[in-house]
Amino acid sequence: MSASHSGSVEHMLRQVTPGRYDAYEALLRALATPSSGQIWMLLWHGQAGSPDAQYGDMEVDGCHYAPCVTSAQELSASGWNRSYEVVDGLDVARTLYPDHYGLWLNPHAPGGGVGIPWLDLRRIATGLDRQPAGPLRLSEPGIEIPQFYALLAQNAHRTPALRSLRRAWVQPALGAPYLAIGLDVYDTSPAAVDSVRAMMQQSVGAVPEGLPVSTVVMTDDHDPVVMWMRANARPFYDREAHVPAPQPQLQVPAPPQAPAGGYGYPPVRGGY
């Protein structure tokens, strides 16, 4: 294994400090890159490639992480005396995030290393540019665009696959804030998906120029925007209420705590 295989991840890891979301994002990109994103996963049971192989488990602030190291040198420094396997960070992300497991890099290092929560592993697994960079600040939209909401509700009523619509204002750690529309659908067949996509295309013309709008599907149990909407945002269109729901000023609680452990750079502490 050449030093260049692990050098990118190790270099980016050294740049990460609390509040440096740009450096943290660069670390995620290094992990998402095949070959250069290789890491040494510590096995609590079994041997690499065996059916009984099992990653280690760290619990930090009630959240679970699988520990790893970033090079053969760090493996030696860690004192780990059980088995390990060298794998791409992308593959590890795909394996861990569905079970709500994060990844902890070099937990033996001074300061405790760096933990990557499962939501960021999901971003690695599904494409970093497809999901906003956390931690996210979520709230009820404050911008007044009644014409867009009215047209959207009107077109939604003509789209039988759609049950209801919700909304949120999303401010990522990096990048511009945007309006998210939550789509609650009855049916996820290709024809239904096409009809909902057409409904959005017919409606976005009423969005003021320069205002980014994105959509999320309310059935996505792993999306932090969806989780916030379920807990905090009443539908502004609800087919089963027969008429668009009233649009009061919602009492929005503090930024959401779900999922536990946050989204983005976590506190640095803990061992394994």
C-alpha positions in Angstrom: 0.0 0.0 0.0 1.7 3.2 -1.1 1.7 6.3 1.1 -0.3 8.2 -1.5 -3.3 5.9 -0.9 -3.8 7.2 2.6 -2.0 10.6 2.3 -5.0 12.5 1.0 -7.3 11.5 3.9 -4.5 12.0 6.5 -3.6 15.4 5.1 -7.3 16.6 5.1 -7.7 15.2 8.6 -4.9 17.3 9.9 -6.7 20.5 8.7 -10.0 19.8 10.5 -10.7 21.8 13.6 -14.0 22.8 15.2 -15.7 25.4 13.1 -13.6 24.7 10.0 -16.5 23.3 7.9 -14.6 23.9 4.7 -11.8 21.6 5.9 -14.3 19.0 7.2 -16.0 19.0 3.8 -12.6 18.5 2.1 -12.1 15.5 4.4 -15.4 14.0 3.3 -14.4 14.5 -0.3 -11.2 12.7 0.3 -13.0 9.8 1.9 -15.5 9.7 -1.0 -12.7 9.3 -3.6 -12.1 5.6 -4.5 -8.5 4.4 -3.9 -7.2 7.6 -2.4 -10.0 7.4 0.3 -8.8 4.1 1.7 -8.9 3.5 5.5 -8.0 0.7 7.9 -11.2 -0.6 9.6 -10.6 -2.2 13.0 -12.2 -5.6 13.3 -13.5 -6.5 16.8 -14.3 -10.1 15.6 -13.2 -12.2 12.7 -10.7 -11.7 9.9 -10.9 -9.5 6.9 -13.2 -11.1 4.3 -14.6 -13.7 6.7 -18.4 -14.0 7.2 -18.1 -13.3 10.9 -16.0 -10.1 10.5 -17.4 -7.3 12.7 -16.2 -3.7 13.0 -15.5 -2.2 16.3 -18.1 0.0 18.0 -17.6 3.3 19.8 -20.5 5.2 21.5 -20.1 8.9 21.8 -23.0 11.1 23.1 -25.4 8.2 22.5 -24.4 7.7 18.9 -22.5 4.8 17.5 -19.3 4.9 15.4 -17.0 2.3 13.9 -13.4 3.2 14.6 -10.7 3.2 11.9 -7.2 4.5 11.3 -5.9 6.3 8.2 -2.6 4.4 7.5 -0.4 1.5 8.4 1.6 3.9 10.5 -1.4 5.0 12.5 -2.4 1.4 12.9 0.9 0.7 14.5 0.6 3.8 16.7 -2.9 2.8 17.9 -1.6 -0.4 19.4 -4.5 -2.4 17.8 -3.7 -6.1 18.1 -6.7 -7.6 16.4 -7.5 -7.9 12.7 -8.3 -5.1 10.3 -9.3 -4.6 6.7 -8.3 -1.9 4.2 -11.3 -0.6 2.3 -12.5 2.5 0.4 -14.3 5.1 2.6 -17.1 5.1 0.0 -17.8 1.4 0.6 -17.6 1.8 4.3 -20.1 4.7 4.1 -22.5 2.6 2.1 -22.3 -0.1 4.7 -22.6 1.9 7.9 -25.1 4.7 7.3 -28.3 2.6 6.9 -27.7 1.3 10.4 -27.1 4.8 11.7 -23.4 4.2 12.4 -20.8 6.9 11.9 -17.1 6.5 11.3 -14.4 7.7 13.8 -10.9 8.4 12.4 -7.9 7.8 14.5 -9.5 7.6 17.9 -6.1 6.9 19.5 -4.7 10.3 18.3 -4.1 13.2 20.6 -7.4 15.0 21.1 -9.4 11.8 20.2 -9.5 12.0 16.4 -12.4 13.0 14.3 -15.9 11.5 14.2 -18.1 11.5 11.1 -21.8 11.1 11.9 -23.9 8.8 9.9 -25.7 11.6 8.0 -22.4 12.6 6.5 -21.6 9.0 5.6 -25.0 9.1 3.8 -23.8 12.2 1.9 -20.6 10.3 0.9 -22.6 7.2 -0.1 -25.2 9.1 -2.2 -23.1 12.0 -3.5 -21.8 15.0 -1.5 -23.2 17.5 -4.0 -26.7 16.0 -3.7 -27.1 16.7 0.0 -26.5 20.0 1.9 -23.4 20.4 4.0 -24.3 20.2 7.7 -24.9 21.2 10.4 -28.1 22.6 9.0 -30.1 25.4 10.5 -33.8 24.8 9.7 -36.8 27.1 10.2 -40.2 28.0 8.9 -39.6 30.2 5.7 -39.8 33.9 6.5 -39.9 35.0 2.8 -43.3 36.0 1.5 -44.1 34.3 -1.8 -47.9 33.7 -1.7 -48.2 33.5 -5.5 -45.8 30.5 -5.6 -47.5 28.7 -2.7 -51.0 29.3 -4.2 -49.9 28.0 -7.6 -48.1 25.1 -6.1 -51.2 24.1 -4.0 -53.4 24.5 -7.1 -51.2 22.3 -9.2 -50.9 19.8 -6.3 -54.6 19.4 -6.2 -54.5 18.3 -9.8 -51.9 15.7 -9.1 -53.5 12.7 -7.6 -50.3 11.1 -6.5 -49.6 13.9 -4.0 -51.1 13.9 -0.5 -49.6 17.1 1.0 -46.9 19.7 0.8 -44.6 21.1 3.6 -41.8 23.6 3.6 -38.7 24.6 5.4 -35.9 27.2 5.1 -32.6 25.5 5.0 -29.3 27.2 5.8 -26.3 24.8 5.2 -23.0 25.2 6.9 -21.5 25.9 3.4 -23.4 27.2 0.4 -26.5 29.4 0.0 -29.7 29.0 1.9 -32.7 27.6 0.0 -36.4 26.8 0.3 -37.2 23.1 0.6 -40.6 21.7 -0.4 -41.5 18.4 1.2 -43.5 16.1 -1.1 -45.8 13.6 0.7 -46.9 11.1 -2.0 -49.4 8.2 -2.1 -47.6 6.5 -4.9 -43.9 6.1 -5.9 -44.5 4.4 -9.2 -42.6 5.9 -12.2 -45.8 7.5 -13.6 -46.6 9.0 -10.2 -43.0 10.4 -9.8 -43.2 11.9 -13.3 -46.5 13.6 -12.5 -45.1 15.1 -9.3 -42.0 16.3 -11.1 -44.2 17.9 -13.8 -46.3 19.6 -11.0 -43.1 21.2 -9.6 -41.9 22.3 -13.1 -45.3 23.9 -13.7 -45.0 25.8 -10.4 -41.4 27.1 -10.2 -42.1 29.8 -12.7 -43.7 31.8 -9.8 -40.6 31.6 -7.7 -38.8 35.0 -7.5 -35.6 35.1 -9.5 -32.5 34.1 -7.5 -34.4 32.1 -4.9 -33.1 28.5 -4.9 -35.8 25.8 -4.4 -35.3 22.1 -3.7 -37.6 19.2 -3.0 -37.4 16.3 -0.6 -39.7 13.2 -0.5 -41.3 12.8 2.9 -40.8 9.0 2.8 -37.0 9.4 3.1 -36.3 8.3 6.7 -32.7 9.3 6.5 -33.1 13.0 5.4 -32.6 15.6 8.2 -34.8 18.1 6.4 -37.6 15.5 6.2 -37.2 14.7 9.9 -37.5 18.4 10.8 -40.5 18.9 8.6 -42.3 15.9 10.1 -41.8 17.3 13.6 -42.2 21.0 13.0 -43.9 21.9 9.8 -47.7 21.7 9.2 -48.7 21.0 5.6 -49.6 24.2 3.6 -51.5 21.9 1.2 -53.3 18.8 2.4 -55.5 16.9 0.0 -57.3 15.0 2.8 -58.3 18.3 4.3 -60.0 19.2 0.9 -58.7 22.7 1.1 -55.2 24.2 1.6 -54.4 24.2 5.3 -54.2 27.6 7.0 -50.8 29.2 7.1 -50.3 30.5 10.6 -47.0 31.6 12.0 -45.7 28.4 13.5 -44.0 28.3 16.8 -40.7 26.8 15.7 -38.7 25.2 18.5 -34.9 25.4 18.7 -33.0 23.8 15.8 -33.8 20.1 15.6 -32.0 17.6 17.7 -32.9 14.7 15.4 -30.9 12.8 14.5 -29.0 12.7 17.8 -25.4 13.5 17.5 -25.9 16.3 15.0 -25.0 16.7 11.4 -21.4 17.7 10.5 -18.4 18.0 12.7 -19.1 16.5 16.1 -17.4 17.2 19.5 -14.0 15.6 19.6 -13.7 13.2 22.5 -14.0 9.6 23.4 -11.9 6.5 22.8 -12.4 2.9 21.9 
